[in-house]
Structure formats: structure tokens, C-alpha cells
Amino acid sequence: MEYLKKAAKTAATGERDVRDTVQAILDEIEAGGEDAARAYAAKFDKYEGEIVVGAEARAAAADKVSDKLKDDIRFARDNVRRFAEAQRDALVDTEYEVLPGLIAGQKQIPVSAAGCYAPGGRYSHVASAIMTVTTAKVAGVGHVSACSPPRDADGMHPAVLYALDACGADTILNLGGVQGIAAMTFGLFGTPPARVLAGPGNQFVAEAKRILFGRVGIDMFAGPTESMVIADASADPEVVAADLVGQAEHGYNSPVWLISTDRALAEEVARLVPKQIADLPGLNRENAEKAWDEYGEIILCDGRDEAVRVSDEYASEHLQIQADDLDWWLANLSNYGSLFLGEETTVAYGDKVSGPNHVLPTKGAAHYTGGLSVGKFIKTVTWQKSTREANRDIAQACARISRLEGMEGHARTADIRLAKYFPGENFDLSATG
């Protein structure tokens, strides 16, 4: 393995310790309720309008969105919905007879309420509104609340509001940042307390979710967006460079990495990336320049087996394969948030419209988790029942193991059943040793 370009920084570099700030805001909003949430909306977003978006405001937002954009939003929503429905169909209730007379099973139960966050700020995250709310509704969540930061006195971006409404959000709040997360978690503004929080956000939103995890479920611990491309000699360097640049514009600290098995391809991509970045507009160019300069990497590998090893170690959020024999890569790669196979499939499709969710693990979390799916909003719970005859073997083993552990109360719950169901019989219920 050889680095043709090595990053000076990683996604974890220079992270500010925002925990105390976020904890203080959460504590104040939990104690002060809606008034405290409104105060933070005024402080951070300069917004003092209505928090809960009513039917009239939803309709007004729809009037501000072009028919073409509405068609695009519905196109993306329907793709996300269809894929989420396929995921939901794969989660099945089961029942199994473990031993004669002992039947156990599992059941899929949606959570009662969820909170979905759609970021605002420099970009209008229509896609995040679609990805989170649609998935929660397909999962069968009883009440889906959603929030997004207000951009002016009228509230959130009308396209984001239209998307949240079109995807079925039950309650929509003009709130961003920690105050938005807090409102959905604590059940403010008429919303039921969220049992699961989902959606990307800035470091303050991510920290709020991290602090609240345990009290509520969250989709995952999130960091800056990251993307990797694996390319061999068959790849088009212009396309590879465009895909790296397209992801680098997310933010100044968004890592983009290229793994190549061909030196000529890698060197050409290294030449093209700065040129393509220079052609971006304003803030997009500034973000991409910094991301590429400080976080971008080009890694030359000696064959595809080494490329797989390196890729799996990075465990990138997005992983594109622009190489021959796509089925081989699919079979051999293990650690990624979402995999994009072939030049014809780019990360931007997954980010916006193609169907699989774009809320994905970052900072190595793909080593142990995938992205947002209907399963994040569904509890897989177990149940069991037993005949009296099955108690003969189960109760004896339970009593002996419990006594070995020193848990006499546990043992006696088995003893009493043996005595009741099998009167007159003698059992060896002493501790095993």
C-alpha cells in the first residue's frame, strides 16, 4: 500500500468539546419547557414565529414549490418508500418449538413515536426529510414528529416543509439544533415524547442525540459525511474525480478517499480533482478545497485483495466501486455504510432519490452497524410459553444454575412449579458444581 496523497486530518481532528454546552441547553429546555425552546429558537435562529406548522402554513409552502420540484420530491419519496417496504417485509414474526412443550417466538412492534430531524443551514436538506419521515411511516410508527431550522421569519424552507408534509409527518416544528431535538424528545408543543430520534445534523445536533441515547433510541452516532471510491484501470478518471468532488462539497471536514489498483488512474485523478473543485460555485468550492486539501487521500494498492483490506479498515460511510467484476467486490467487501456498484451508480443518487436510505454510519461505525432502516423504528421483542410437562427439564436446570449463581429466589420460582406440577416426585435441585 502506498499513499500518493495522505490526509493531514481525520474526521475526529479538531472536534470541539461541545458536550457541556449541549447538556446545559437540554437541561434548560427540559426544565423550562416550551418557553425555553422558543427562547433558544430566537437566540440561535432569530425566529419568533409559530413553532407548530399548521395546515394553512403547509398549504402555503406547497404553493411556493414548483410542480416540477413536487414531482421530484414525490419520485424520491416513492423510491424510498418502496425500498423501506421491502425491508419491512423482511422483518417477520416467528414462532419456534425449542423443546417439546416450550414455544418461543419474536414479534415486530413499531415504536409509538419518532422524531425526525432535517438539517437547514447552508443547504436545504429536502432529501433528509424524505429519508427519515418516509422510513418511519413505513415502519408503522404511531406518531412521527419532524423539525427543521427556520431560515427566516416564515420558518423553514418551503421545499423542506412540503417534503415533510408529503411524506406524512404528523407534527412539524419550526425548530432546529439542540432545541429541536429537545422538543421532540421531551414531548413539547403537543408532540408525544419521541422513542427514536433520526436524521443528520451538525455537531450540536449529533451531541444532543448522543447525550439522549439510552433515554431514547437514535439512528446512530454521526460525524462528517465521508466517501470512498475504489477504482481500477478500467475506470474513467473524470468520473472518479467528479464523484470525489461531489462528496467533498458537503463540508470542510468531509473526508474523501480514493483507493486505486492503477497508478496512472490515481495520478490522473489527483490532477483532475483540484481543477473540478475550482469550477464549483462559492461556498461549495471553499468546502471542497478544504476537504480535499486536509482530509483527502489517494491510496495505491497492489491488487484488489489489498484494496478490500484497506477499504474494510476505513469502513467508509459511502463506498463506490468503479472497477471490473462488480459481483466480486460485492461478495468480498464487508465494512461500509452503503455500497454503490459501477460507474452508473453514484453516491449522489443514494443521497437524494434512488431508495436505500442516506442516513449512514460515519467515523468507522460501519464496522458494527448499517444505516437507517425501518428496523431502527421497530422493536424485535421475544415471547415464550411452556406446557407443564416441559417444566420437568427446564425447571430443574434453572434451579441448579440459579443456586450455583447464588440466586436462591430465582431457584425457588422453579422449585414451586416442580412441586405443583409433579407432586410426590423427587428432583435433584442442588447447585451444580
Sequence and secondary structure as in RCSB ss.txt:
>XXXX:A:sequence
MEYLKKAAKTAATGERDVRDTVQAILDEIEAGGEDAARAYAAKFDKYEGEIVVGAEARAAAADKVSDKLKDDIRF
ARDNVRRFAEAQRDALVDTEYEVLPGLIAGQKQIPVSAAGCYAPGGRYSHVASAIMTVTTAKVAGVGHVSACSPP
RDADGMHPAVLYALDACGADTILNLGGVQGIAAMTFGLFGTPPARVLAGPGNQFVAEAKRILFGRVGIDMFAGPT
ESMVIADASADPEVVAADLVGQAEHGYNSPVWLISTDRALAEEVARLVPKQIADLPGLNRENAEKAWDEYGEIIL
CDGRDEAVRVSDEYASEHLQIQADDLDWWLANLSNYGSLFLGEETTVAYGDKVSGPNHVLPTKGAAHYTGGLSVG
KFIKTVTWQKSTREANRDIAQACARISRLEGMEGHARTADIRLAKYFPGENFDLSATG
>XXXX:A:secstr
 EEEE  S  TTTT    HHHHHHHHHHHHHHHHHHHHHHHHHHH   S SB  HHHHHHHHHHS HHHHHHHHH
HHHHHHHHHHHHHHHS  EEEEEETTEEEEEEEEE SEEEEE   TTS  HHHHHHHHHHHHHHT SEEEEEE  
 BTTBS HHHHHHHHHTT SEEEE  HHHHHHHHHHT TT    SEEE    HHHHHHHHHHBTTBEES    S 
 EEEEE TTS HHHHHHHHHHHHTT TT  EEEEES HHHHHHHHHHHHHHHHTS HHHHHHHHHHHHHH EEEE
 SSHHHHHHHHHHH  SEEEEESS HHHHHHH    SEEEESTT  HHHHHHTSSS      TTGGGT     GG
GGEEEEEEEEE TTTHHHHHHHHHHHHHHTT HHHHHHHHHHHHHHSTT     S   
